[in-house]
């Protein structure tokens, strides 16, 4: 078996793309989207009709120009998610606007709106994940949504404090960003790369995984944002991994044996279980320079791509 086939036996694979052809080729369980991926997807011929349908929906729904743009963006995200769900057997993650990452009430309202749009499209909520940034407000919004039966994917996760708070909130799934952690430390340390086992992004996910399993949290750990296949191989056995088409292709072309690195059983964490309140969360996250910088940068980047997407959707 090639390494992609081997990895599927150890870990649930998720496509980190909106490219229909790539998803059909690699047959992942789930798919994830975000504003950057939606913007890229809009350049694909398959999705061109959806742009116009989104504009028509926003026009018929009415409201001022801001409301129309918001409605068009949400409709497009749901229509692309619906297309992906025709291919993947599991779930698709649809992201709440990054501009409301620090507004719990607005995040909950937007999540309800996305779920309603999926419902009108005939998609049960059991097949979707609402994607929220791992800010304190986003995590608390997810805690309330989970109680309503709306499962959440907490993204832009870089610090151990974020992971602790997500577990405390009982969120369905987290997406720690391996590659972006790697990027920051590579620049900070002034190096070109790391030995695979010493990769800071890999070590971060391993620590979170061990903490969750040792203390019996149900939250799924899904490594994300990979820069190379070595990072993926070092996390073989993780609950889920969301991988771009280019790296999926590289794995499919490699025949060497993959060794399982993470195990749910017999896992021991060096971290005691601690429940964080808002103050301890903010302090713990603030103490991690990498995490504070990358979270802020990630929110700004997704917000910028959301603006570009909305420019395409002007009604």
MOFENJO-V429126 format. One record per run of one state. SS is the DSSP state (helix for helix, strand for strand, loop for the rest). FROM is the first residue (numbers start at 0). TO is the last residue. If there is no record, write none. Layout:
SS;FROM;TO
SS;FROM;TO
This chain:
loop;0;1
helix;2;9
loop;10;10
strand;11;14
loop;15;18
helix;19;25
loop;26;28
strand;29;31
loop;32;33
helix;34;40
loop;41;43
helix;44;60
loop;61;63
helix;64;84
loop;85;90
strand;91;94
loop;95;96
helix;97;99
loop;100;102
helix;103;119
loop;120;123
helix;124;126
strand;127;132
loop;133;134
helix;135;146
loop;147;150
strand;151;156
loop;157;158
helix;159;168
loop;169;171
strand;172;176
helix;177;188
loop;189;194
helix;195;197
loop;198;198
helix;199;213
loop;214;218
strand;219;223
loop;224;227
helix;228;233
loop;234;238
strand;239;242
loop;243;243
helix;244;251
loop;252;276
helix;277;285
loop;286;287
helix;288;311
loop;312;314
